[in-house]
């Protein structure tokens, strides 16, 4: 029961991380305009995501522009897009695989070992998905830091971390933790000992053998 509860906890955490990765990929607040310097404009908020850039006015009006050309984007944005999409797809595969290996499901009930291995494989795929999301968010965040501290970057063109970036880091952590818990349901090897051979029973000697 303890192993089943640990397995269920890992599946829930990893599934929440997968949902968080979808939210992080879709949100446009990957980097937000930094109000640093003398020219502070608080009438509007500028932020960019993986797919579009938006401007939010103080009146509540939001205008977004989708990035038209894929080849015109920088390499960091293209790589982040690819890694996030790969992480989401791997998380979807991991959900299907680990669902088959859950002890609360009736799939593969006849073969308990194969059922446990399915849960382990699903956990490993969740870990790979979390690593892809972690690399994507860390790479994008490192680019923001480099541009912020670059003396060649104008003060009015500097950005800081957005909410989507923090959501991605949380999602990657949940996928890694949930995948690790699912991987703990690895079937244990049972050591088989050879069956002991019965010793021959001594036959009772009759009195005729003695003179």
N, C-alpha and C positions, 0 to 999 in steps of 0.2 A: 504493500500500500504506500509505503514511503517513497519507493521508486516511482510509482505511478503519479503521486502528487508532485514530485520533482519534475517529472516529464511534462505534466500538465502546466506547471508554472513556467517552465522553459518555453513551451509552445505559446502561451499567452504573451509572455514578454517579447518573444521574437515576432509574433504577429503584430503587436503594437508598434514595434520598431519598423516593420514593413509598411504599416499605414503611415507612420511618421515620415518615412522616406518618400512616399508618394506626395504627401502634403508639402514636404520641403522642395521637391522637384517642381511642383506646380506654382508655389508662391513666388511672387516677383521681388520680395524683399531680401535678396541675397546680399546686397550692399546698399547702404543708404548714404545720402549726402551728409558730409561732416560739416557742421556749423562751426568751423574753426577759422580764426583770423578776424580781421577788422570788418569785412563786408559780410555781415550776418543778415540773411534773408529768411525770415520766419513765416512769410506769407505762403510759402509752398515747400513741399517735401519731395525730394527727388530720390528715387530708388530704382535699382536694376535687378533683374533676375536672369535665369538661364534662357528665357524665351522672349522677354520684352523689357522695356524700360517705361517707367510710369512717373507722372508728376501729379501730386495731390495738392490741390489748392486749399487755402484756409476756409473757403466756403463749403468744402466737402466734395467738390467736383474732382474727379480723377480721370486723367487722360493717359492712355497707354498706347505704346507703339511697338508692334511685334518686329523682331529682327527679321528683315526681309532676306538678306543674303547669308547663306551658311558659310560660304568660302570667305566672306569678308570679315568674319569673326576672328578674334585672336585664338591662338592654340589652347590657351588655358580654358577658355569658355567651351570650346569644342570638346576637349578631353573631359571636362566636368560633366557636360551633357551626356557623353557616352558612358561614363562610369556610373552616373546616377540611373540611367536607363537600364544598364546591365544589373545594377544592384536591385532594382525593382523587379526585373524579370527573374533573377535568381531567387529572390524572396518568394515570388509566386510559385516557382517550382518547389522550393523547400516546404511551402505550406502543404502542397499536395502529397509530397513524399512523406513528410513527417506525420500527416494525418493518417496514412495507412499504418504507420508503425505505432500509433498511440494505443495504449493498453485499454482505453475506454472504447475503442472501436472494435468491430467484429471482423475486420478484414484480417486474413491470414491467421485465423485462430488455430488452425491445425499445426502450423509451424511457428512455434514461439520464438525460436532463434532468428529466423528470417524476419519476423515482425519487429524484433528489437533492432536488427541491423537497419531496417528501413527508417526507424526513428533516429538512429545514429547518423545515417547518410543525410537525412533532412536537417539535422543539427549542423553538420559540416557545411552544407550548402548555405544555411543561414549565416554561418561564420564568414564564408567567402563573400556573401552579399553585404554583410556589415563592414568587411574590410574595403570593399569597393566604394561604399558610401563614405567611409572614413577618409579614404585617400582623396576622393573627389572634394569633400568639404575642406579638408586640410590644405589641399593644393589651392583651391580658390581663396581660402582665407589668407594663405601665405602671399598670394598675389596682391590682395588688398593691403596687407601690411607693407609690402615692398613699395607699392605706389604711394602709400600715405607718407612714408618717410623718405621718399625720393625727393631730393632738393629740386629736381627739374620739373616736378609736378606742381602746377599752380595751386595756390591755396584754395581757390574756389572750384577745384576739380578733384578734391580728395574725398574718399568715401570711407566708411567704417562698416563693421560687421552688421548684417541685418538679421531679422528674426528667423528667416528661413535657414540661415547658416547654423544657428543654435539648434533649431529643430532637427537639422541633419545630423549634428553631432549626437544629440540625444537618441535619434533613431538608430544610428550606428552602434551606440553603446548597448541599446536594448537588443539588437540583433545579435551582437557578439555574446552578451550574457545569456540570452535565451538559447542560442545555438550551443553554447558550452553546457548548459543544463541538459539539453536534449542528448548531447553526445555522452553524457554520464550514464545513459542507459545501455551501455555496451554490454553484451552478454558475457558473463564470466565463464572462463574455461573450467570445466569440471575434470579433475584428475581421476582417471580410472585406474584402479589397482587390479593386478591379476588375481583371479580367484584362487584361493589356497587349495592345494591338492590334499585330499584326505589321506591321512597316514593309514597304511594297512594294519588292521587289527591283528594282534598276535594270537595265533591259534593255541588253544590249550593242549598241552602235551599229555598224552596218556601214560599210564604207568607201565605199558609194555615196552617203552623205549629204554627203560632202565633194567639192568640185570640184577 
